[in-house]
Amino acid sequence: MTSFSNEEGVNAVTLSIDEFGAIIQLVYQGFEFSDDRLSEIGLSFPVVSAMRGFAREARRLVGGGATRVLVVVDREMAEGAPPIFDVMEESGTLAIHISKSFGIFWLRLIDLALGGSSRRELLLRTGYEHGDLARAANLLMAIPELR
């Protein structure tokens, strides 16, 4: 169900609800690390707070009946701008527009969660096998604008 788009000014990936759920679980796992550890990878308290708000809102909107999630890294968005959520009810798609800087911070948190947690810990805390989490994260990491 995953698909990629690389239009003029926009890079995007469409994820299934399960793929996106795995990514959000990795975000929550990333929050388990100490503030010092998060700071080491460039995630300040305001960035982590923004990520928490993002994860809560995304989870709430996905729970509202979306069937897929479109993540768009928009070159036109101001750096540091908060994500913009757009629920397209007719297609069952939740579109999330993010700035490149937000996407990079998101990937850093996901990478920390994957690399800093044991496979068993990830399974117990997220409910997903390490391989499923890594595959979902790789889909997000494949967005050209975030490389």
N, C-alpha and C positions, 0 to 999 in steps of 0.2 A: 504494500500500500504506500510505501515511501516514494516520493518523487521530488525532483530538484528543479529549480528554475533559476536562471541567471539572465534576467532581463537588464536593459539599460538602467543602471542606478539601483537595482534591487537584486539581492541574492536570497533565495528562500528554499525551505524544505517543508514538505507536507509529511506529517507523522501520524501514525495510527494513535488511537487513544492509549493503547498499551505501551507503545514506544515512548510517548510523551509522559505517561505515568512513571515509567522507569527513570526518565530524566529528572522529573520532579523529586522522586525519592532520593536520587543522588544529591540533589540540592539540599534536601533536608539532612542527609547524612553529612554533608559538608559543614553544616552549622554545628555539628558535634565537636569540631576541633576548637582548640583554644583561640582566643583573640590574638595571641602572639603568633600562632601558626597561620592564621588567616592574614594577619598583617605581613608576614614574610612573603606571601604570594601577591601582595599588593591590594588586599581587600580590607579597606579601612572600615571603621564602624558604620559610617553613613552608607557605604556600598553594601555591606552585609544587611543593614536594615532595609535598604531598597530591595535586595534580593529576597528577604523574608516576605515583604509585602507582595512582591511579584509572585512568589510561590503560592502564597495564600489565595490571591486573586485568581491565578491560573487554575488552581485546584477547584475553587468554587465554580468557576465558569465551565470547566470540563465536566463537573458533576451535574451541570444543568442540561446535559443531553447532547453535547457535541459528539460527533462521530469521528472527527479528525482535527488535527491542529496544524495550522500553517504558520511557521516561524519565518518572519521576514526581517532580514538585516537591511535596513533602509539607509542608503548613503545620504539621503536628504535630511535625516533626523539629526538634530543637534546632539553633539557628544554630551553624554550625561543626562539626556532627556529620559524620563521614565517610559517604560513600555506602554504601548497603546494597544488595548484589547478591542477587537471588533468581532462580535458574534453575528455570523451570517446564517440566520435560522433556516433559510430555504435550502441551503446546502449542508447544514449540520456541521459547518466548519467554524472553529474558533481561530481567528487570525490574530497573531501577536506580532506587532511591529516593534523592533528593538534597534537601538543605535549600535554601531560597531563596538564602541567601548563597553556597553552593557553586555553584548555578546561575548566579548573577550573575558570580562569578569565572570560571566556565567560559566564559560569553559574552564577557567582556572579553578572555580569551586568544584565543578564536576570532576576534573582531573585529580584534585586533592582527595576527594571522596573515594575515587576508584583506586588511586595509588596508595592512599594512607590507611586503608581499612583492609582487614583480612577478608578472604572470600566468605568465611563462615559468618563474620560480623555483618557483612553486607547482606547476606541472606536473612539473618535474624532481624536486622533492623529495617530492611526494605521489603522483604518478601520476594525478592527477585534473585535469581542466580547471577553470579558475576558475569558470565558470558552474555546474558540477556541485557544486563546493565551496560556492558562495554559496547555491545552492538548498537543499542539506542544512543549512547553518547557519541559513538563514531558517526552516526547520521548527522547529528548537530555539528560535529567538528568538521564535517565535509563541506559545509557552506563555504564557498570560495572566499567571501569577504572576511571570514574569521581566521583565515590562515595567515 
